[in-house]
Amino acid sequence: MAKNAETNWQAVSEFMSELQNASRLAALVDAVVDMYESGAWREYTDKTGSLDRWRECEYDYFLIACGAQYPDVEKLLTWDRARAAELASAMASDDEQRRRPLDKASAAWHSPTGTPLTELARQNGWTTAAGAPRVSPVPARARTLARHGMTMDEQARQRREQKIPAERRSQLGDRLDELASGLSVLELRYVRDLLTAKLRAPND
């Protein structure tokens, strides 16, 4: 384990350098996602010889420890939403076995400079001036998918389905089948556009 921790530190050290020096957003996205996928961030021996361990849903804590700025991480994950979805579950959990509160993680972390993780979080925008955590930098849709196993759109669709009685849903399905019969894909999309416009129109 110690040998792996030492090897992991090489990857973490290179990652920290990339965070500071990457000039393109795409390069930052690659660095952040690649580090997560590598697993090296979970356990490493830092330059002071201290062994650091992060739980599986504490990737944002690791980023804080590396000096990442909250606005930068939010920007890069919003820019590449598809890859951001990979990180959503790594930055949130109600299970303390998978994610500790920030203050507990801070108490366990070996700061190489003496600055607590909680203070680094405040300095780099991850918490408010009062110390309250900000919402995860991962886009809301990705967080919803990670937490509930479905997209926000699918959740909304299921809620609408539950609010309409089964008999009425069956009637609507029959009417739709009748309307769609004989229409081309182009015509179906045109009808969809008309319905979308109707939904967006102010209520009479």
ABEGO torsion letter per residue (X at the ends): XAAAAAAAAAAAAAAAAAAAABABAAAAAAAAAAAAAAGAAABBBBAAGBBBBBBAAAAAAAAAAAGBBAAAAAAAAAABAAAAAAAAAAABBABAAABBBAAAAAAABBBAAGBBAAAAAAAAGABBAAGBBBBBABBAAAAAAAAAGBBAAAAAAAAAAAABBAAAAAAAAAAAAAAABGBBAAAAAAAAAAAAAAAABBBX
